[in-house]
Amino acid sequence: MGLVKDSKIIEGAVQNSAIFKGMYKNGQLIYKSGPKIVTFQDGTDEEIAAMLEAHYKGEINIGDYWHVGDSRLIHVESFYADVDNYNGWQIDAQNIFITIIGINHDDLTTPINGKTKAAITVNFRECPSPQYNYNWTRSGSSYNYDMNNVFRDTLNTKLYNAIPSKLSSLIKTVHKKISKKDYSESDKIYSGSIDDKIWLLSAAEVCSECSIGGITFTTEIEGNQYEYFKNSNNRIKYLNNNGVKSEAKSWGLRSCYIEEDTEGNNYSSAISTTGKPIGISQYYYDDGQLSPAFCL
């Protein structure tokens, strides 16, 4: 493997460790210091961390080496969380893939060395299993995925702690747009924001501008579509079976809660088993699985 010069590989030099020092001649930097170049799939945790650190230091551009659609197998520990009297979430310990869905896409809450964008955004390629969840957008006292939504705390504590520490220590807090609904105006939504380490995707981030239950979700309100989901086949999620795809499942979004119908059925925003934006009944636990995302 060669040295890195101006973020490119120079063949013929040998790297023996994840990080090597720059080479100087007559006091002048000839080669920039940088990481051992590895794929997102095959690099060790330490090598992945070294490449991300080099990206944020400006030594390399991570997009030159990793690409949207690259996946990496990780292990997640089991947990159960009582979100409130009506809401809970449970997953078993399992191996599961995380997939890069965007590069330099999300806004960092706090810039790093002048960089305002997170290096990569990853999403669980499949839905962790088994899941028993209920009303993720109508949680606690909130009908929106906002600061009052108790389920957000579950993602940022229980799930965060279930992710291997070498990976969770690399997770960056980012600024996310959210759609909010005033239920005195059933057909209108408003834009809000949250700062999170782990979150659910929005309808607009997956499908670009789209409508669910007569409500239109726009990128202006909910954030830009991720490159990965421009391929509609990638919007279909499957239940995870220890790193292997199982049956197709609808999966929940952070897009605002769709109010109940004339029969009193409550609906939340989701993506169907065919990759279409839908509202699903939250009276049935198996109707919607979850597939969180985070930035590194």
N, C-alpha and C positions, 0 to 999 in steps of 0.2 A: 504494500500500500504506500502511496506517495505522500509527500508533504503538501500542506495547504499554502498556496500563494494566491493572494487576492481572491479567496474563497473558491479556488479551483485546485484539483489534484495535480501534483507534479509527480509523474511516475519515476520509479527508480530509487526512491529513498525508503528506508524501512522504519516503521513505527513499532515500538515494543510496548507501548502503554497507551492508555486512553488519552492522556494529555502529554504533549511534548513542547519543549521550549522553542522560541524563535531562534533563527541563526543570524549571526551578525558578522559583518566584514568591515574592518576599519570604522567600527562604531555605528555602521548603518545597518538597519534591519533589512535582511535579504528575504527571509521567509517569515510570514506571520505565524505566531503560535496558534494552535488550533487543536481540535479533537481528532481522535481516530474516527474515520468515516465508516458508519455502519448503517444497515437498513433498519427501518422502524420495526420490522418483524423480528430480526435476528439478533440485534444488539443486546448486550447485557443491560441490566438496569443502570449500572454505573456509566456505561458508554452512551446510553440514551440521555442520561443526565448531563454528561460532558458536552454532547452536541447541543443540547438546549442552552446550556450555560454559554457556550461559544457563540450561539446565535444572538443571545441577548447582549453579549459583549461586542457584537459587531464583527467578530472574527470570521463567521461564515453566514450564509443565508440558508436557513433550514430548508427552504423550498427548492434549493438546488439538489437536494438529496432525498428528501421524503416527499411523498405525493398524496393528493386526495385519493382515498380508496385503500391506502396501505393499512394493514391490520396487524395487531399484536395480541397474543394470548396472555391474559393475566389471571390471577386467582382472586376471588372475592370470598370473604368469610361469611358465614350465616349470621342473620340477625332477625329479630322481630321487634317492631316498634308499634306501640299503641299511640296513634297520633292524637286521637281524642275519643270521646265516647262512641263515635260512629265510624272512625277511620283507623285503619291499621295497614301495615306493610310487612311482609315476610318474604325472605329468600333463603335458600339453602346455600351452603358452601359449594362453590363451583368454579370451574375454569370457563372463561368467557372472553370473546374477542372485543377489543376496542378498535374502532376504525377512524382514521382521519377524515373529517367531513369538511374541514376548511383550514386554510393556511393564511396567517395574517388577516383574520376575519374579525375577531372580537376585540372590543376596546378594553384594555387593562384599566382597572380602577386606579392603580398607581403606576405611572410609567417606570420602565426599567432601563436605565442608561439611555434615556431619551426615547426609547421605543414605546409607542402607545398601543401597539397591537400585540395580542397574544400570539406566540409562534404557531401553535396548532390547536385546533378544536377537535376533540375526539368524542365519539358516541358509542354506546354499547351496540355492537352490530346486531345482536339478538336481544331479546328481553330476558333478564334474569328469571330463574324459575326455582320453586313455584312462587307465584305472587298472589297475595290476597290483599287487595287494596280497594278503596272505596272513596269516591268524592275527592280526588286530589286537588281539584280547583274549587271545591266547596268544603273547605277544611277549617275547623274552629269557628270563629265568628265571621270569616271572610267568604265572599262569593267569588273572589278573584285570587290570582296567584301573586299576592302582594305581601307586604310586610306583616300582615295579620294572618297569613296562611300558615297554619301549623305544619303542614306537610313539608314545606320548604326546609324547616329545621331538621326533619328526618333525613332528607338528602344530604344536608351539610354537616350532620353529626354522625348518624348511624351508618349511612352508606360511605361517607368519607373515611370513617374508622375501619370499615370492612375492606377497603382497598389497601393493598400492600403499602407499608409506610414509605418505602423507597420511591413509590409512584405518587402517593398522596402528598408527599413533601414538595413535589414539583408543580402541584395544581395552583393555578393563578386565579385570583378573584377578578371577575370581569363585570362590566356594566351591561345589563340586559334590559331591553324594552319589553314592556308587558301591555297587553290589552286589558282594560278595566271596564266594568259595566255598572252603570247606575240602574238599578232595577225598577226605578220609577219611569225609565225610558227604555222599553224593551228592545228597541231596534237600533240603539246607539251605543258605540263603544268609544273609550277614550284611551289615550296613551299614558302609561306610567313607566316606572323604572325600578329595578332592584340591582343590588350588587351581590353576586353569589359565586361560590366555588363550584357547586354542582347544581344543575337546573334541568328542567324539562324543556324540550324544544317547543317552538310556537308553530302555528299553522303556516304563517308566512315564511318562516325559516325553512320549512320543509317543502311547501307547495307554491311559494311566492304568493301573489294576491289570490285569495280564494274565499268562498262563502260557505258557511255552515249555519243551517237553521235560519236563513234570512239575514245573517250578520256577515259583513264583508271584513276580512282581516287583511290589512295591507302591510307592505314592508315598512312604510313610514311609521306605522303604529307598533309593529311587532319585530322589526329587524329584517335584514336582507337574507335572501335565500342562500343556503350553503351550497357550494359547488357540487358536493356529493349527491345532493337530492335533485339536481337538475336532470339526472337519469331517474325516471319515474320508477324503474324497477327497484331502485335502492330504498324507496319509501315503504316497501313491504317488509315487515318484521316477522321473525319467527321466534318461538319459544326456544330458549337455550337448553341444550342437553349436554352439559359439561363440554362446551366448545363445538358442539355439532347442532345444526339446525333441526328443529322439530317441526310442529305444525304452525301454520301462519296464524298470527294473532293481531287484533286491533291494538293500537297502543296510544296512550294518553299524551296530550299536549298541555302546555301551560296557558294556552289561549283561554280567554275568559269563559266562565260557566254559561252554558246555554240553559235558559230558564225552563221550568217545567211546562209540559203540554197540558191540554185541557183535561187529561185524565190523571194529572198529578205526577206523571213520570218525569224524573230529573235527568238531565243530559249534560255531559261534559264533552269538550272538543277532543277529537282523536283522529287517527289515521286508520282506515279500514284494512282488512286483509287483502284488498286489491290495490292498496296504496292511495285511496281517495280520502279527502277530508270529510269527516262525518261527526254527528253527535251521537254518543252512546249512552244508554241508560246506566246510571250508577246504582240501581237497585240490584244489579247482578254482578257479583264480584269478578266473574271470569270474563266479562265483556271487554275489559280494557287492561292490558299489561302496561308496563312502564319501561322506558329506555332512556335513561338520563344521559347528559353530556357534561363535559368539563374541558378546561383549557390547560395546556402545559406550556 
